[in-house]
Amino acid sequence: MSHVPGYQSARPFPTHQQLVRSPYGTPTNPLTPKEHRPRGLGLIGLILLPSLGIGGAVILGEHLTAPDPDITVQSGIGFASRDGAELALVPYDRTGGGGGLIESASNDMFQVRLAAVDLATGDAAWDVQLTDELGWNAAVVAAGEQYAYLSSDDGLMILSVDDGEVVTEAGDIPGIGGAQAVAGAAYAYDPTIAAVVALDVNGAIHTIPLDTLEAAPADDATAATWSGLLVAEGTIPDIGGMTTTEALLADGESSLRVEPTAGGSLGGSLVLNDADGGRRALGTRVFYEAAIVLDQTSLTSTLSAAVDVDALIEDFMDDAASAGQDLLTGFGRAAAGAASGHALIEHKPEPAEDGYALHVISLDTGQVTASVNTNGHLGRAMTSASGYTVVLVEPEDDYWLSDLVIVAPDGSIERVETGIDTR
């Protein structure tokens, strides 16, 4: 470049150098990259990891070892049909979440639930929660092909037989409106008109035909029949089991009797008296403290048995045994299971033992077709339309009626633990 006066000549740029190097070098000078060690968890990770592990182990252990919830079956059981299967609709109390902390936190501690149990298999078709109120009672009044009618301490409610969904809440029955009684004892079933009967708080009686959702005023004949039998206040009574030493069989004339093997003996044998006056021993087995289980299928017949107290006292003064039988007749004297040719016998397996046993006896042969041990006396026994008999029982290791024994028409037994797992 030529020199210009007053200016200095421009200096050339420095020589360019390679500033970026490949970890693999160049083709002429290849390099091997250094191995990088993975970074550790650091101080926080070292502190948290053991704590999380211990916490997870505690939760898992508690979940695996947590006790089952406490179950008590209420006596207000009813029957329904769904897709050709016969169901027992079983209300029950469930206390405790069961399954550990996670399930306990997600479920109500106190629940009243309704389970639909398939009588042929013992499996639950559905199981739904009704309330989280403690000491809340419910009873199945009736069920049609679509709806089940449930009386409760909040009044009458209607559920779908298909899945247990509440179709009409208690207190919302159309046709009764704000006059609906908040009492389980205000509702019953009248089989002569195939309708639920309901007493409102003003004393009027209404009817709800099966598989309908609306009430209408009862006709004069129905109102007269049910007047004084329903109560607009009061909870649903708990129906305990009933046994006797003599019970009627399916024909209404033959009877089964427990007779002592000797005077003052705890042992007894079964004797069948037919309608023609014939008499025969039913098997050769001796039962200790034996009693025949009575059928209590009809809720209303047990509640509505009219008793003249003054006449009853007078009868007891004259003939106590006969008066006792007359009183028992008012509550029904049919042997449970007799419709399918069986009798259910409650007895002590051995004289000195504390527990009890339920034996199913064939009325034809006197043979024991099935048996199950229980901790105490049996609860209510009911028979379905197709001949299944269900009985509430205490497990051998419990003092609550928490199990359901299903006696099939062939005399076999299925024992169902209701409501242990409702997830």
C-alpha positions as CSV (number, residue, x, y, z in Angstrom):
1,M,0.0,0.0,0.0
2,S,1.4,3.4,-0.9
3,H,2.2,5.8,1.9
4,V,-0.3,8.7,2.4
5,P,1.0,11.7,4.4
6,G,-0.5,12.0,7.8
7,Y,-1.6,8.3,8.1
8,Q,0.2,5.3,9.2
9,S,0.2,2.1,7.3
10,A,-2.6,-0.4,8.5
11,R,-1.3,-3.4,10.4
12,P,-2.2,-6.8,9.1
13,F,-4.7,-9.1,11.2
14,P,-2.9,-11.8,13.3
15,T,-2.6,-15.2,12.0
16,H,-6.0,-17.3,12.4
17,Q,-5.8,-20.1,14.9
18,Q,-8.1,-23.1,15.4
19,L,-10.0,-22.3,18.6
20,V,-12.5,-25.2,18.7
21,R,-11.1,-28.6,19.3
22,S,-12.9,-31.9,18.8
23,P,-12.8,-34.4,21.7
24,Y,-11.9,-36.9,19.1
25,G,-8.9,-35.0,17.7
26,T,-8.1,-34.8,14.0
27,P,-7.7,-37.5,11.5
28,T,-3.9,-37.2,11.8
29,N,-4.0,-36.9,15.6
30,P,-7.0,-38.9,16.9
31,L,-7.9,-38.6,20.6
32,T,-9.9,-40.8,23.0
33,P,-12.6,-38.9,25.0
34,K,-12.3,-39.1,28.8
35,E,-15.0,-41.1,30.6
36,H,-17.3,-38.9,32.7
37,R,-18.5,-40.4,36.0
38,P,-22.3,-39.9,36.7
39,R,-23.1,-37.3,39.2
40,G,-24.2,-38.5,42.6
41,L,-27.5,-37.7,44.4
42,G,-25.8,-35.1,46.5
43,L,-26.4,-34.4,50.1
44,I,-30.2,-33.8,49.8
45,G,-30.6,-37.1,47.9
46,L,-28.7,-39.0,50.5
47,I,-31.0,-37.6,53.2
48,L,-34.3,-38.0,51.4
49,L,-33.8,-41.4,49.8
50,P,-33.7,-43.4,53.1
51,S,-36.6,-41.5,54.5
52,L,-38.7,-42.1,51.4
53,G,-37.8,-45.8,51.5
54,I,-38.7,-46.2,55.1
55,G,-42.0,-44.2,54.6
56,G,-42.9,-46.4,51.6
57,A,-42.1,-49.6,53.5
58,V,-44.3,-48.4,56.5
59,I,-47.3,-47.6,54.2
60,L,-46.9,-50.8,52.3
61,G,-46.7,-52.8,55.5
62,E,-49.7,-51.1,57.0
63,H,-51.7,-51.6,53.8
64,L,-50.8,-55.4,53.8
65,T,-51.4,-56.0,57.5
66,A,-54.4,-53.6,58.1
67,P,-57.4,-55.3,59.7
68,D,-60.5,-55.8,57.7
69,P,-63.4,-53.4,58.4
70,D,-66.0,-54.4,60.9
71,I,-69.2,-55.6,59.2
72,T,-72.6,-56.0,60.8
73,V,-75.5,-57.1,58.6
74,Q,-78.8,-55.4,59.3
75,S,-81.9,-57.6,59.4
76,G,-83.9,-55.8,56.7
77,I,-82.9,-58.0,53.8
78,G,-85.1,-58.4,50.7
79,F,-85.0,-60.2,47.4
80,A,-85.0,-59.1,43.8
81,S,-84.3,-60.4,40.3
82,R,-81.9,-59.1,37.7
83,D,-81.2,-60.6,34.2
84,G,-82.7,-64.0,35.4
85,A,-80.5,-64.1,38.6
86,E,-82.1,-63.9,42.0
87,L,-80.5,-61.5,44.3
88,A,-80.5,-60.9,48.1
89,L,-80.4,-57.2,48.9
90,V,-78.4,-56.9,52.0
91,P,-78.1,-53.6,54.1
92,Y,-75.1,-53.6,56.4
93,D,-72.9,-51.4,58.5
94,R,-69.2,-51.0,57.6
95,T,-66.9,-49.5,60.2
96,G,-63.2,-48.8,59.4
97,G,-61.7,-48.2,56.0
98,G,-59.7,-51.4,55.8
99,G,-56.8,-51.7,53.3
100,G,-54.5,-49.2,55.1
101,L,-54.0,-45.5,55.2
102,I,-54.7,-44.8,51.5
103,E,-58.1,-46.5,51.5
104,S,-59.0,-45.1,55.0
105,A,-58.3,-41.6,53.8
106,S,-60.4,-42.0,50.7
107,N,-63.4,-43.7,52.3
108,D,-65.8,-42.7,55.1
109,M,-65.0,-44.3,58.4
110,F,-68.7,-45.2,59.0
111,Q,-70.8,-46.4,56.2
112,V,-74.2,-48.0,55.7
113,R,-74.2,-49.9,52.4
114,L,-76.5,-52.1,50.4
115,A,-75.1,-55.2,48.6
116,A,-76.8,-57.2,46.0
117,V,-75.7,-60.9,46.4
118,D,-76.3,-63.5,43.7
119,L,-78.0,-66.4,45.5
120,A,-76.7,-69.0,43.1
121,T,-73.0,-68.0,43.3
122,G,-72.6,-65.9,46.4
123,D,-71.0,-63.1,44.4
124,A,-71.8,-59.5,44.8
125,A,-73.6,-58.1,41.7
126,W,-73.1,-54.5,43.1
127,D,-72.4,-52.8,46.4
128,V,-73.3,-49.1,47.0
129,Q,-72.9,-46.7,49.9
130,L,-76.2,-45.3,51.2
131,T,-75.0,-42.9,53.9
132,D,-72.1,-42.1,56.3
133,E,-74.4,-41.6,59.3
134,L,-73.6,-43.7,62.3
135,G,-76.5,-45.8,63.6
136,W,-78.6,-45.4,60.4
137,N,-81.0,-48.2,59.7
138,A,-82.5,-49.4,56.4
139,A,-84.7,-52.3,55.3
140,V,-85.8,-53.5,51.9
141,V,-89.6,-53.2,51.7
142,A,-90.1,-54.7,48.2
143,A,-88.5,-54.9,44.8
144,G,-89.9,-55.1,41.3
145,E,-88.1,-55.8,38.0
146,Q,-86.7,-52.3,37.8
147,Y,-86.8,-50.7,41.3
148,A,-86.1,-51.6,44.9
149,Y,-88.0,-49.7,47.6
150,L,-85.9,-49.1,50.8
151,S,-87.3,-47.7,54.0
152,S,-84.7,-45.9,56.1
153,D,-84.3,-43.5,59.0
154,D,-84.6,-40.7,56.4
155,G,-87.8,-42.0,54.8
156,L,-88.5,-44.1,51.7
157,M,-85.9,-44.1,48.9
158,I,-86.0,-45.9,45.5
159,L,-83.0,-47.6,43.9
160,S,-82.3,-49.2,40.6
161,V,-82.2,-53.0,40.8
162,D,-79.7,-53.0,37.9
163,D,-76.8,-51.2,39.6
164,G,-78.0,-49.9,43.0
165,E,-78.1,-46.3,41.8
166,V,-80.5,-44.1,43.9
167,V,-83.3,-43.1,41.6
168,T,-85.4,-41.1,44.2
169,E,-83.9,-39.7,47.3
170,A,-85.6,-40.1,50.7
171,G,-88.2,-37.3,51.1
172,D,-88.6,-36.8,47.3
173,I,-91.3,-39.3,46.5
174,P,-93.8,-37.5,44.1
175,G,-97.3,-37.6,45.4
176,I,-96.3,-37.4,49.0
177,G,-94.2,-34.3,48.9
178,G,-93.3,-32.5,52.1
179,A,-95.6,-34.8,54.1
180,Q,-93.4,-37.9,53.7
181,A,-92.6,-39.5,57.0
182,V,-88.9,-39.5,58.1
183,A,-89.3,-43.0,59.7
184,G,-88.6,-46.5,58.5
185,A,-91.7,-47.8,60.3
186,A,-94.0,-45.8,58.1
187,Y,-93.6,-48.1,55.0
188,A,-94.6,-51.7,54.2
189,Y,-95.5,-53.9,51.3
190,D,-99.0,-55.1,50.5
191,P,-98.8,-58.2,48.3
192,T,-102.5,-58.2,47.5
193,I,-102.2,-55.1,45.5
194,A,-98.4,-55.4,44.6
195,A,-97.7,-52.0,46.0
196,V,-95.7,-50.3,48.7
197,V,-97.9,-48.6,51.3
198,A,-96.8,-45.4,52.9
199,L,-98.1,-43.4,55.9
200,D,-97.5,-39.6,55.8
201,V,-97.1,-37.3,58.7
202,N,-100.8,-36.3,58.5
203,G,-102.0,-39.8,58.9
204,A,-103.0,-40.4,55.2
205,I,-102.0,-43.7,53.5
206,H,-100.6,-43.8,50.0
207,T,-99.7,-46.6,47.6
208,I,-96.8,-46.9,45.2
209,P,-97.2,-49.8,42.7
210,L,-94.1,-51.8,42.1
211,D,-91.8,-50.4,39.4
212,T,-93.4,-46.9,39.6
213,L,-92.0,-43.8,41.1
214,E,-95.1,-41.8,42.2
215,A,-97.4,-42.3,45.1
216,A,-101.2,-42.0,45.0
217,P,-103.9,-41.9,47.8
218,A,-104.8,-45.4,48.9
219,D,-108.3,-46.7,48.3
220,D,-110.6,-47.1,51.2
221,A,-110.0,-50.9,51.6
222,T,-106.2,-50.5,51.6
223,A,-106.4,-47.6,54.0
224,A,-108.6,-49.6,56.4
225,T,-106.3,-52.6,56.2
226,W,-103.2,-50.7,57.1
227,S,-104.7,-48.2,59.5
228,G,-102.9,-48.5,62.8
229,L,-100.2,-50.8,61.5
230,L,-97.8,-48.1,60.3
231,V,-96.0,-45.5,62.4
232,A,-95.0,-42.1,61.2
233,E,-92.3,-41.9,63.8
234,G,-89.8,-44.4,64.9
235,T,-86.9,-46.4,63.5
236,I,-86.9,-49.7,61.7
237,P,-87.1,-52.5,64.3
238,D,-84.2,-55.1,64.2
239,I,-85.7,-58.5,63.6
240,G,-83.8,-61.2,65.5
241,G,-83.7,-64.9,64.8
242,M,-86.6,-67.1,66.0
243,T,-86.5,-70.8,66.8
244,T,-88.9,-73.2,68.3
245,T,-89.2,-76.9,69.3
246,E,-92.2,-77.4,66.9
247,A,-92.8,-75.9,63.5
248,L,-95.1,-76.3,60.6
249,L,-94.0,-77.6,57.3
250,A,-94.8,-76.5,53.7
251,D,-98.3,-78.0,53.6
252,G,-99.3,-76.0,56.7
253,E,-100.5,-79.2,58.5
254,S,-97.5,-81.5,58.9
255,S,-95.0,-80.5,61.6
256,L,-91.5,-81.1,62.8
257,R,-90.8,-81.5,66.5
258,V,-87.7,-81.7,68.7
259,E,-88.3,-84.3,71.4
260,P,-85.9,-85.0,74.3
261,T,-84.2,-88.4,74.3
262,A,-85.0,-88.7,78.0
263,G,-86.5,-86.6,80.8
264,G,-84.3,-83.6,81.6
265,S,-81.9,-84.5,78.8
266,L,-80.1,-81.8,76.8
267,G,-80.1,-84.2,73.8
268,G,-83.1,-84.3,71.4
269,S,-84.1,-86.1,68.3
270,L,-86.4,-85.0,65.4
271,V,-89.9,-86.4,64.9
272,L,-92.1,-85.7,61.9
273,N,-95.9,-85.6,62.3
274,D,-97.7,-85.8,59.0
275,A,-101.1,-84.4,58.1
276,D,-102.8,-87.8,58.5
277,G,-101.6,-88.2,62.1
278,G,-98.7,-90.4,61.2
279,R,-95.5,-90.1,63.1
280,R,-91.9,-91.1,62.3
281,A,-88.4,-90.4,63.5
282,L,-86.5,-88.1,61.2
283,G,-83.0,-89.7,61.3
284,T,-81.2,-91.1,64.3
285,R,-78.9,-88.2,65.2
286,V,-79.1,-86.6,68.7
287,F,-78.8,-82.8,68.8
288,Y,-77.9,-80.9,72.0
289,E,-80.1,-77.9,72.9
290,A,-81.6,-78.2,69.5
291,A,-84.2,-75.8,68.0
292,I,-85.9,-75.5,64.6
293,V,-85.2,-72.2,62.8
294,L,-88.4,-70.3,61.8
295,D,-88.9,-68.6,58.5
296,Q,-89.2,-64.8,58.8
297,T,-89.4,-63.8,55.2
298,S,-92.3,-61.3,55.6
299,L,-91.2,-58.2,57.4
300,T,-94.7,-56.9,57.8
301,S,-96.2,-60.0,59.2
302,T,-93.7,-59.9,62.1
303,L,-94.4,-56.2,62.7
304,S,-98.1,-56.3,62.4
305,A,-99.1,-59.3,64.5
306,A,-101.9,-58.0,66.7
307,V,-101.7,-59.2,70.3
308,D,-104.5,-58.7,72.9
309,V,-102.4,-58.3,76.0
310,D,-105.3,-58.8,78.5
311,A,-106.5,-61.9,76.7
312,L,-103.0,-63.2,76.5
313,I,-102.4,-62.9,80.2
314,E,-105.7,-64.7,80.9
315,D,-104.7,-67.5,78.5
316,F,-101.3,-67.8,80.2
317,M,-103.0,-68.2,83.6
318,D,-105.1,-71.1,82.2
319,D,-102.6,-72.9,79.9
320,A,-99.2,-71.3,79.6
321,A,-97.9,-73.8,77.0
322,S,-100.9,-73.4,74.7
323,A,-100.9,-69.6,75.1
324,G,-97.2,-69.5,74.1
325,Q,-97.9,-71.5,71.0
326,D,-100.8,-69.1,70.1
327,L,-98.6,-66.1,70.5
328,L,-95.9,-67.7,68.3
329,T,-98.5,-68.5,65.7
330,G,-99.1,-64.7,65.4
331,F,-95.5,-64.3,64.3
332,G,-95.5,-67.3,61.9
333,R,-94.6,-70.9,62.7
334,A,-93.2,-72.2,59.3
335,A,-89.9,-73.9,59.4
336,A,-87.2,-72.2,57.4
337,G,-86.3,-74.2,54.3
338,A,-89.4,-76.4,54.4
339,A,-90.5,-75.2,51.0
340,S,-87.5,-76.9,49.4
341,G,-87.9,-80.1,51.6
342,H,-85.4,-79.2,54.3
343,A,-85.3,-78.0,57.9
344,L,-82.7,-75.8,59.5
345,I,-81.6,-76.9,63.0
346,E,-79.7,-74.8,65.5
347,H,-77.8,-76.7,68.1
348,K,-74.7,-77.1,70.2
349,P,-72.1,-79.4,68.6
350,E,-71.2,-80.7,72.0
351,P,-72.9,-80.0,75.4
352,A,-69.9,-78.2,77.0
353,E,-69.0,-76.1,73.9
354,D,-69.8,-72.4,73.7
355,G,-70.5,-72.1,70.0
356,Y,-73.4,-73.3,67.9
357,A,-73.9,-75.1,64.6
358,L,-76.5,-74.9,61.8
359,H,-77.4,-78.2,60.2
360,V,-79.6,-78.6,57.1
361,I,-81.7,-81.7,57.4
362,S,-83.5,-83.5,54.5
363,L,-87.2,-83.9,55.4
364,D,-87.3,-87.0,53.2
365,T,-84.3,-89.0,54.6
366,G,-83.3,-87.2,57.8
367,Q,-79.7,-86.9,56.6
368,V,-77.6,-83.8,57.2
369,T,-76.9,-82.3,53.8
370,A,-74.7,-79.4,55.0
371,S,-73.6,-77.7,58.2
372,V,-71.7,-74.6,59.4
373,N,-70.4,-73.6,62.8
374,T,-71.3,-70.2,64.3
375,N,-70.3,-68.3,67.4
376,G,-73.8,-67.6,68.7
377,H,-77.5,-67.9,68.0
378,L,-78.6,-67.4,64.4
379,G,-80.2,-64.2,63.1
380,R,-83.2,-63.7,60.9
381,A,-83.9,-66.4,58.3
382,M,-85.7,-65.7,55.0
383,T,-86.7,-67.7,51.9
384,S,-86.7,-66.4,48.3
385,A,-89.3,-67.1,45.6
386,S,-87.1,-69.9,44.1
387,G,-86.4,-71.6,47.4
388,Y,-83.1,-70.2,48.5
389,T,-83.0,-69.6,52.3
390,V,-80.6,-66.9,53.7
391,V,-79.7,-66.8,57.4
392,L,-77.6,-64.2,59.3
393,V,-74.8,-65.8,61.3
394,E,-71.9,-64.9,63.5
395,P,-68.5,-66.1,62.4
396,E,-66.8,-68.4,64.9
397,D,-64.3,-65.7,65.9
398,D,-66.7,-62.7,66.1
399,Y,-69.7,-61.5,68.1
400,W,-71.5,-59.7,65.3
401,L,-73.9,-61.0,62.7
402,S,-71.6,-60.3,59.8
403,D,-71.9,-63.4,57.5
404,L,-74.7,-64.5,55.2
405,V,-75.4,-68.2,54.9
406,I,-77.2,-69.2,51.7
407,V,-79.0,-72.6,51.8
408,A,-79.7,-73.7,48.2
409,P,-82.8,-75.7,47.3
410,D,-80.6,-78.8,47.0
411,G,-79.6,-78.4,50.7
412,S,-76.0,-77.2,50.1
413,I,-74.6,-74.1,51.9
414,E,-72.7,-71.1,50.6
415,R,-71.2,-68.8,53.3
416,V,-70.8,-65.2,52.2
417,E,-68.6,-62.6,53.9
418,T,-70.4,-59.4,53.1
419,G,-68.7,-56.1,52.4
420,I,-65.1,-56.9,53.2
421,D,-63.8,-55.5,49.9
422,T,-65.9,-52.8,48.3
423,R,-63.3,-51.3,46.0
